[in-house]
């Protein structure tokens, strides 16, 4: 579908077409918005009562969006937010976004953009910040690992990510020593909270509800293959340690990898 150049009022649209799947902020303002969801369902249900090949424009809280019913009976929904816009296609009860760079179609569901790899049926991938990450459920959350590269040039960083089910915490594991770092994931960019441990094999979560505080279980394996378990709270403080005995600066300073991060920022 070719995007229009003017809206229903004749105003020039302009803007830059997003070459990445819509971000969490854009999704929350558009397809996650209850008013927009109701509008999409209503327009789709109208079906053949709509005139084909015509744009229908709507304006809501500074956002312009269009419903286009093409000549083949396909529903398209376009969203214009400031100087950025994106178009989605409605199919099988879901909205789909096309990654033209990779030639892949992604669908939105349960807070993620998903891609079904035709070469590996049953192995789900989520799209985040231009990367395709293999999705694997773990206790209380999920794990992501970068897509296997098609060539050495495309090799990803040695990095594994674990997210809590409530979306508030992220643990990144990377480097030769498999060092684990805890982040606050509630903002647009993760905020580093603490260095947790080395030689980490797996991370699990529990709690994160009104009745139970979030806990982070870190499973490490030493050189002899012996496992050890450490339980942390949501701020990265290990249980059994007095709160005033944990010095974050000193704790992070134990890690060689952290020193290479400079001011504590992560390559995201």
C-alpha positions in Angstrom: 0.0 0.0 0.0 1.3 3.5 -0.9 1.0 5.9 2.0 -1.1 9.1 1.2 0.5 12.5 1.1 -2.5 14.5 2.6 -5.0 13.7 5.3 -8.8 14.0 5.1 -8.7 17.7 5.7 -6.2 18.3 2.9 -3.3 19.0 5.2 0.1 17.8 4.1 1.2 14.7 6.1 4.9 14.8 5.8 6.9 12.9 8.5 9.3 10.0 8.3 8.2 6.4 7.8 9.5 4.3 10.7 11.9 1.6 9.5 11.7 -0.2 12.9 8.6 -1.8 14.4 6.7 0.8 16.4 8.2 1.4 19.9 6.4 0.8 23.2 5.5 4.5 23.4 4.0 4.6 19.9 2.1 1.3 20.5 0.6 2.6 23.7 -0.6 5.7 22.0 -2.1 3.9 19.1 -2.9 0.2 18.8 -2.9 -0.3 22.6 -5.3 2.6 23.1 -8.8 1.4 24.0 -10.5 4.0 21.8 -8.3 3.0 18.8 -8.9 -0.7 19.5 -12.7 -0.2 19.5 -12.4 1.9 16.3 -10.4 -0.8 14.5 -12.9 -3.5 15.5 -15.8 -1.4 14.3 -14.2 -0.6 11.0 -13.2 -4.2 10.3 -16.8 -5.4 11.1 -18.2 -3.0 8.5 -16.4 -5.0 5.8 -18.1 -4.6 2.3 -20.2 -1.7 3.5 -17.1 0.4 3.0 -16.1 1.9 -0.3 -12.9 0.2 -1.6 -9.8 2.3 -2.4 -10.7 5.1 0.0 -9.1 6.5 3.1 -11.2 7.3 6.2 -9.5 9.7 8.6 -9.8 10.1 12.3 -8.3 12.6 14.8 -7.7 11.9 18.5 -5.6 13.8 21.0 -3.1 15.2 18.5 -2.9 11.9 16.6 -4.1 11.3 13.0 -4.9 7.8 11.9 -6.4 6.5 8.7 -8.3 3.3 7.8 -7.8 2.3 4.2 -10.0 -0.5 2.6 -8.1 -1.5 -0.5 -9.5 -2.9 -3.8 -8.8 -6.5 -2.6 -10.8 -6.1 0.6 -7.8 -5.8 2.9 -7.9 -3.4 5.9 -5.0 -1.1 6.5 -4.5 1.3 9.5 -1.9 4.1 9.4 -0.9 6.2 12.4 0.8 9.6 12.4 2.5 10.8 15.5 4.5 14.1 15.2 7.2 13.5 12.5 6.9 9.7 12.5 4.3 7.4 11.0 3.7 3.7 10.4 1.2 1.5 8.6 -0.2 -1.9 9.7 -2.3 -4.5 7.9 -5.1 -6.3 9.6 -5.2 -10.1 9.1 -6.5 -13.0 11.1 -7.5 -10.8 14.0 -4.1 -9.2 14.4 -2.3 -6.1 13.2 0.9 -6.8 11.1 3.9 -4.6 10.4 6.2 -5.2 7.5 10.0 -5.1 8.1 10.9 -4.1 4.6 14.7 -4.2 5.4 14.6 -7.9 6.3 11.5 -8.9 4.2 9.6 -10.1 7.3 6.0 -9.7 8.5 5.5 -9.2 12.2 2.3 -9.4 14.2 1.5 -7.6 17.4 0.2 -9.6 20.4 0.6 -9.5 24.2 2.9 -6.5 24.2 5.4 -7.7 21.6 6.0 -7.7 17.9 6.4 -11.4 16.9 8.1 -13.1 14.0 7.5 -16.7 13.0 10.7 -18.0 11.4 9.6 -20.3 8.5 12.9 -22.2 8.8 12.2 -23.0 12.4 8.5 -23.6 13.0 7.5 -23.4 16.6 10.5 -21.2 17.6 9.1 -17.7 18.4 11.0 -14.5 18.0 10.3 -11.1 19.3 11.5 -7.8 17.8 13.2 -5.2 19.9 15.3 -2.2 18.9 16.0 -3.6 15.4 17.0 -7.0 16.6 15.2 -10.4 16.4 15.4 -12.2 19.7 14.5 -15.9 20.4 11.8 -16.0 23.1 11.9 -18.7 25.8 9.6 -18.8 28.8 11.3 -19.1 32.2 9.8 -19.2 35.7 8.2 -15.8 36.4 9.4 -14.3 33.1 11.1 -15.0 29.8 14.6 -15.2 28.3 15.8 -13.7 25.0 18.8 -14.6 22.9 19.9 -13.0 19.6 19.0 -14.6 16.4 21.6 -16.9 15.0 23.5 -14.9 12.4 23.5 -15.8 8.7 27.2 -14.9 8.4 30.1 -14.1 10.7 29.8 -10.4 9.9 26.4 -10.3 11.4 27.5 -12.1 14.6 25.6 -10.6 17.6 27.1 -9.8 21.0 27.4 -12.7 23.4 24.4 -11.6 25.4 21.4 -13.2 27.0 18.5 -11.3 28.5 15.9 -12.2 31.1 12.8 -10.2 31.7 10.4 -10.4 34.6 6.8 -11.2 33.7 5.6 -7.8 35.0 8.1 -6.1 32.7 9.8 -4.1 35.5 13.1 -5.9 35.7 15.8 -7.0 33.2 18.9 -9.1 33.8 21.6 -9.0 31.1 24.3 -11.7 30.9 27.3 -11.1 28.7 31.0 -11.5 28.4 33.4 -14.4 28.8 32.7 -14.5 32.6 28.9 -14.5 32.0 28.4 -11.5 34.3 24.8 -10.7 35.2 23.5 -7.1 35.6 20.1 -6.0 36.9 18.2 -3.2 35.3 15.1 -1.2 36.0 13.1 -1.8 32.7 10.1 0.5 33.4 11.4 3.4 31.3 12.1 3.8 27.6 15.8 3.0 28.4 16.9 0.4 31.0 18.5 1.9 34.1 21.4 -0.1 35.7 20.7 -1.1 39.3 23.4 -3.6 40.3 26.0 -6.2 39.3 24.7 -9.6 40.5 27.1 -12.4 39.8 29.6 -14.2 37.5 29.2 -17.5 35.7 25.5 -17.1 35.5 23.6 -19.8 33.7 20.0 -18.9 34.3 17.7 -16.3 36.0 14.2 -16.8 37.3 11.7 -14.5 38.9 8.9 -14.7 41.4 6.4 -12.3 42.9 5.9 -8.9 41.3 2.3 -8.7 42.4 0.4 -6.7 45.0 0.7 -9.6 47.4 4.4 -10.5 46.8 7.5 -8.5 46.2 9.5 -9.3 43.1 12.5 -11.6 43.7 15.3 -12.5 41.4 16.9 -16.0 41.5 20.3 -16.2 40.0 21.8 -19.7 39.2 25.6 -19.8 38.7 27.8 -22.7 37.7 31.5 -22.9 38.6 34.4 -24.4 36.6 33.7 -27.8 38.1 30.0 -27.7 37.1 28.7 -27.1 40.6 25.6 -24.9 40.8 24.9 -22.2 43.4 21.8 -20.1 43.9 21.5 -16.5 45.1 18.3 -14.7 45.7 18.1 -10.9 45.2 15.3 -8.4 45.8 14.1 -6.0 43.0 17.0 -3.6 43.7 19.7 -6.2 43.4 20.4 -6.7 47.2 21.0 -10.3 48.1 18.7 -11.7 50.8 20.5 -12.3 54.1 22.7 -9.2 53.7 21.8 -6.1 55.8 20.5 -3.3 53.6 23.1 -0.8 54.9 26.0 -3.3 54.2 25.5 -3.2 50.4 27.6 -0.5 48.7 26.4 -0.4 45.0 29.6 1.4 43.8 31.8 -1.1 45.5 29.6 -4.0 44.3 29.8 -2.9 40.7 33.5 -2.3 41.0 34.1 -6.0 41.4 33.3 -6.5 37.7 35.9 -6.0 35.0 33.2 -5.8 32.4 31.5 -3.0 34.4 34.7 -1.0 34.3 34.6 -1.2 30.5 31.0 0.3 30.5 32.4 3.7 31.7 29.7 5.5 33.5 27.6 2.4 33.8 25.7 2.7 30.5 25.0 -0.4 28.5 25.2 -0.7 24.7 21.4 -1.0 24.1 
